[in-house]
Amino acid sequence: MARILQYLECPQYLRKSFFPQHDDLRYAGVLNPLDSPHHMKADETPKYREGVIVNAQIKEGRNSYALAGILKNVEIDRVLMPGMRVTIQMDYASESKKKVKGYVVSPDTPRTRDGLYWGYQTRLAASLSEVFTDSPFSSGYDLTIGTSERGSSVDDAELPHFNHLLVVFGGLRGLESALEADPKLNMDDPSLLFHQYLNTCPDQGSGTIRTEEAILISMAALRTKIKAAQGEIK
């Protein structure tokens, strides 16, 4: 599953560089494309592009070239190891018939500076507890939500302001099964792990909901509450 998620996030023109043939991806051709803002066509001229450093030398030794899904490789402003994925801010003003230039920026820059959705990262956790303890944020998650049919109705929920939100979904047997399988957690009630424990599909009718369905349903139900918590809805 992790490999498939990573494959889907990667722009199509970079996939050969990062994903050799693998059994996990044998049916990847039938997956629906994400059509994310960073999945661009060669004739588009966006402010940013994703690229991969190629093994091509520049005489001065102070720059590198990156394959970025256009006809020419992009000359970037620093020397980096071939095979590294980079986010490039394109410099169309300096474009000529012979070369295209750009600057390497943080992968977060399109989002933080221009409000663009720029894909996602996939993190593997060996246990339920590691979902919390291995947070990529130094201060961890200041709001955590567990989803379960045994939780309180999402209709009645109010979310506080937060910096980093974590929403956790269980598998077919729910979060209870993940809790039982984690030797580091000495408790029986998964709701104690979260700030809020919500039923995001009240009155569901069916006995179970698949995780892929639960994610779409839950995020749709939480969307306005998240925006309200961030002050985007008055």
Order of alpha helices (4+ residues) and beta strands (2+ residues): alpha-alpha-beta-beta-beta-beta-beta-alpha-alpha-beta-beta-alpha-beta-alpha
